[in-house]
Amino acid sequence: MFELFKEGFIKTFIRDNRYKVFVEGFKNTMIITITAAIIGIIIGVFVSLIHSLAENARDKHQTTFGAKCLMVFDKICTIYVAVMRGTPLAIQLMIMTFIIMGGFPNKVIVCCIAFGVNSGAYVSEVIRGGIASVDYGQTEAGRSLGLSQIGTLRLIVLPQAIKNILPALCNEAIAVLKETSICGLVSVVDLTRAGDLIRSRTMSPYFTLISVAIVYFILVYGLSKAVGRLERRLAQSDRH
């Protein structure tokens, strides 16, 4: 048993410096995950704010030019969320790679943008739910203090909403990490693609694929534990 393990380890990682392929795949996976998560949060915050401001303008029956512009942007954001959530991520990735950014030399950057744009749709819904969970009296209190609508959202509502949705945002980052396994569709050497390349050279799928699965499990388990600890801390702070 030990000899089989030793032979598989040497053939997969040591021979011909194959570990370098795994290192490159791991690096690209982490770059895409972190960058896409940041892009997704930025887009998600923007879309959710547009929706909240437009909803407030509709409730007050505002007909100013600014209110009409908000309505238009809200419609665009609604279509964006519907498209991102209603089409497969793999198709979005290929459209971004071969059509929208066709010919762009750095496919890792393309993957970052594709995953970030997709994640932004889900993050926007998470943030919108977080904003809705904040009692409307908080908004009224902010307006009574003389804050503008945007100022009330930025200084009063969003800080409370983010505290409520932080675990959900972390779970979205975990989802992005696992979704990066499809980057091989556009010839990006991520962790999954690295394992596939090594498998084709060793002609032994067992050790290679199990090794990749273990790395993903360690990453996801570590992030899940961090999210769990964060949730417990937030629960303790709420009790106190």
C-alpha positions as CSV (number, residue, x, y, z in Angstrom):
1,M,0.0,0.0,0.0
2,F,2.8,2.4,0.9
3,E,4.7,1.6,-2.2
4,L,1.6,2.3,-4.4
5,F,1.1,5.6,-2.6
6,K,4.8,6.5,-3.0
7,E,4.8,5.6,-6.7
8,G,1.6,7.6,-7.3
9,F,3.0,10.6,-5.4
10,I,6.3,10.6,-7.3
11,K,4.6,10.1,-10.7
12,T,2.0,12.9,-10.0
13,F,4.1,15.5,-8.3
14,I,7.9,14.8,-8.5
15,R,8.6,13.4,-12.0
16,D,9.3,16.2,-14.6
17,N,8.6,18.8,-11.9
18,R,4.8,18.2,-12.3
19,Y,4.1,19.9,-9.0
20,K,4.8,23.2,-10.8
21,V,1.6,22.7,-12.8
22,F,-0.4,22.2,-9.6
23,V,1.3,25.3,-8.1
24,E,0.3,27.4,-11.2
25,G,-3.3,26.0,-11.1
26,F,-3.6,26.7,-7.4
27,K,-2.3,30.3,-7.9
28,N,-4.7,31.0,-10.7
29,T,-7.6,29.5,-8.8
30,M,-6.9,31.8,-5.8
31,I,-6.4,34.9,-8.0
32,I,-9.7,34.3,-9.8
33,T,-11.6,33.6,-6.6
34,I,-10.4,36.6,-4.7
35,T,-10.6,39.0,-7.6
36,A,-14.1,37.8,-8.7
37,A,-15.3,38.0,-5.1
38,I,-14.2,41.7,-4.9
39,I,-15.7,42.5,-8.3
40,G,-18.9,40.8,-7.3
41,I,-19.2,42.8,-4.1
42,I,-18.6,46.1,-5.9
43,I,-21.2,45.3,-8.5
44,G,-23.6,43.9,-5.9
45,V,-23.5,47.0,-3.8
46,F,-24.0,49.2,-6.8
47,V,-27.0,47.2,-8.1
48,S,-28.6,46.9,-4.7
49,L,-28.3,50.7,-4.0
50,I,-29.8,51.5,-7.4
51,H,-32.7,49.2,-6.7
52,S,-33.2,50.6,-3.2
53,L,-33.1,54.2,-4.4
54,A,-35.5,53.5,-7.3
55,E,-37.9,51.7,-5.0
56,N,-37.9,54.6,-2.7
57,A,-38.5,57.0,-5.6
58,R,-41.5,54.9,-6.7
59,D,-43.0,54.8,-3.3
60,K,-42.9,58.6,-3.2
61,H,-44.2,58.9,-6.7
62,Q,-41.3,61.1,-7.7
63,T,-41.3,62.3,-11.4
64,T,-38.0,64.3,-11.5
65,F,-35.4,63.7,-14.1
66,G,-33.1,62.1,-11.5
67,A,-36.0,59.7,-10.5
68,K,-36.6,58.8,-14.1
69,C,-32.9,58.0,-14.6
70,L,-33.0,55.8,-11.5
71,M,-35.9,53.9,-13.0
72,V,-34.0,53.3,-16.2
73,F,-30.9,52.1,-14.3
74,D,-33.1,49.9,-12.1
75,K,-34.6,48.2,-15.2
76,I,-31.1,47.6,-16.6
77,C,-30.0,46.1,-13.3
78,T,-33.1,43.9,-13.1
79,I,-32.4,42.6,-16.6
80,Y,-28.7,42.0,-15.7
81,V,-29.6,40.0,-12.6
82,A,-32.2,38.0,-14.5
83,V,-29.7,37.1,-17.3
84,M,-26.9,36.2,-14.9
85,R,-29.1,34.0,-12.8
86,G,-31.0,32.5,-15.7
87,T,-28.1,31.3,-17.9
88,P,-25.3,28.7,-17.1
89,L,-22.1,30.1,-15.8
90,A,-20.1,28.0,-18.3
91,I,-21.9,29.7,-21.2
92,Q,-21.3,33.2,-19.6
93,L,-17.6,32.3,-19.3
94,M,-17.3,31.3,-22.9
95,I,-19.3,34.3,-24.2
96,M,-17.0,36.6,-22.2
97,T,-13.9,34.8,-23.5
98,F,-14.7,34.2,-27.1
99,I,-17.1,37.1,-27.9
100,I,-17.0,40.0,-25.5
101,M,-13.3,39.9,-24.8
102,G,-12.3,37.7,-27.8
103,G,-8.6,38.0,-28.5
104,F,-7.7,39.4,-25.1
105,P,-4.4,37.7,-24.3
106,N,-4.7,37.2,-20.5
107,K,-7.4,34.6,-20.0
108,V,-7.0,34.7,-16.2
109,I,-8.2,38.3,-16.2
110,V,-11.1,37.3,-18.5
111,C,-12.1,34.6,-16.0
112,C,-11.9,37.1,-13.1
113,I,-14.3,39.5,-14.9
114,A,-16.7,36.7,-16.0
115,F,-16.9,35.2,-12.5
116,G,-17.1,38.6,-10.9
117,V,-20.0,39.8,-13.1
118,N,-21.8,36.5,-12.4
119,S,-21.2,36.8,-8.7
120,G,-22.4,40.4,-8.6
121,A,-25.9,39.3,-9.5
122,Y,-26.1,37.0,-6.6
123,V,-24.4,39.4,-4.2
124,S,-26.9,42.2,-5.2
125,E,-29.8,40.0,-4.1
126,V,-28.1,39.1,-0.8
127,I,-27.4,42.8,-0.1
128,R,-30.9,43.8,-1.2
129,G,-32.3,41.3,1.3
130,G,-30.0,42.7,4.0
131,I,-31.2,46.2,3.3
132,A,-34.8,45.0,3.5
133,S,-34.1,43.3,6.9
134,V,-33.2,46.7,8.5
135,D,-36.2,48.2,10.2
136,Y,-37.6,51.1,8.2
137,G,-37.6,53.2,11.3
138,Q,-33.8,53.4,11.0
139,T,-34.2,55.1,7.6
140,E,-36.8,57.5,9.1
141,A,-34.5,58.3,12.0
142,G,-31.7,59.1,9.6
143,R,-33.9,61.4,7.5
144,S,-35.2,63.2,10.6
145,L,-31.5,63.9,11.5
146,G,-31.2,65.8,8.2
147,L,-29.3,63.1,6.3
148,S,-30.0,62.7,2.6
149,Q,-31.4,59.4,1.2
150,I,-28.0,58.3,0.0
151,G,-26.4,59.4,3.3
152,T,-28.9,57.4,5.3
153,L,-28.2,54.3,3.2
154,R,-24.5,54.7,3.5
155,L,-24.2,55.7,7.2
156,I,-27.1,53.9,8.9
157,V,-28.7,51.2,6.7
158,L,-25.8,49.6,5.0
159,P,-23.6,49.1,8.1
160,Q,-26.5,47.2,9.7
161,A,-27.3,45.3,6.6
162,I,-23.7,44.2,6.0
163,K,-23.5,42.8,9.5
164,N,-26.6,40.7,8.8
165,I,-25.4,39.4,5.4
166,L,-21.6,39.0,6.0
167,P,-21.9,35.2,6.5
168,A,-24.0,35.0,3.2
169,L,-21.3,37.0,1.4
170,C,-18.6,34.6,2.7
171,N,-20.7,31.6,1.4
172,E,-20.9,33.3,-2.0
173,A,-17.1,33.5,-2.0
174,I,-17.0,29.7,-1.3
175,A,-19.4,29.2,-4.2
176,V,-17.1,31.2,-6.5
177,L,-14.1,29.1,-5.4
178,K,-15.9,25.9,-6.4
179,E,-17.2,27.4,-9.6
180,T,-13.7,28.2,-10.8
181,S,-13.3,24.5,-11.6
182,I,-14.8,25.2,-15.1
183,C,-12.0,27.6,-16.1
184,G,-10.4,24.7,-18.1
185,L,-13.2,25.3,-20.7
186,V,-11.4,28.4,-21.9
187,S,-7.9,26.8,-21.5
188,V,-7.0,28.5,-18.2
189,V,-4.9,26.3,-16.0
190,D,-6.8,26.4,-12.7
191,L,-6.5,23.6,-10.1
192,T,-8.9,21.3,-11.8
193,R,-7.3,21.8,-15.2
194,A,-3.9,21.2,-13.7
195,G,-5.1,17.9,-12.4
196,D,-6.5,17.0,-15.8
197,L,-3.2,17.8,-17.5
198,I,-1.2,15.7,-15.1
199,R,-3.8,12.9,-15.4
200,S,-3.3,12.9,-19.2
201,R,0.5,12.5,-18.7
202,T,0.5,9.9,-15.9
203,M,-2.5,7.9,-17.4
204,S,-3.5,7.4,-13.7
205,P,-6.7,9.3,-12.7
206,Y,-7.0,8.1,-9.1
207,F,-4.1,9.8,-7.3
208,T,-4.4,13.0,-9.4
209,L,-8.1,13.6,-9.1
210,I,-8.2,12.6,-5.4
211,S,-5.4,15.0,-4.7
212,V,-7.3,17.9,-6.5
213,A,-10.4,17.0,-4.6
214,I,-8.5,17.1,-1.3
215,V,-7.1,20.5,-2.0
216,Y,-10.6,21.9,-2.8
217,F,-12.0,20.3,0.3
218,I,-9.3,21.8,2.5
219,L,-9.9,25.3,1.0
220,V,-13.7,25.1,1.3
221,Y,-13.6,23.5,4.7
222,G,-11.2,26.2,6.0
223,L,-13.5,29.0,4.6
224,S,-16.6,27.3,6.0
225,K,-15.0,27.1,9.5
226,A,-14.1,30.8,9.2
227,V,-17.7,31.6,8.2
228,G,-19.0,29.6,11.1
229,R,-16.7,31.4,13.6
230,L,-17.8,34.7,12.1
231,E,-21.4,33.8,12.6
232,R,-20.8,32.9,16.2
233,R,-19.0,36.2,16.9
234,L,-21.8,38.2,15.3
235,A,-24.4,36.3,17.3
236,Q,-22.5,37.0,20.5
237,S,-22.2,40.7,19.7
238,D,-25.9,40.8,19.0
239,R,-26.7,39.2,22.4
240,H,-24.4,41.8,24.2
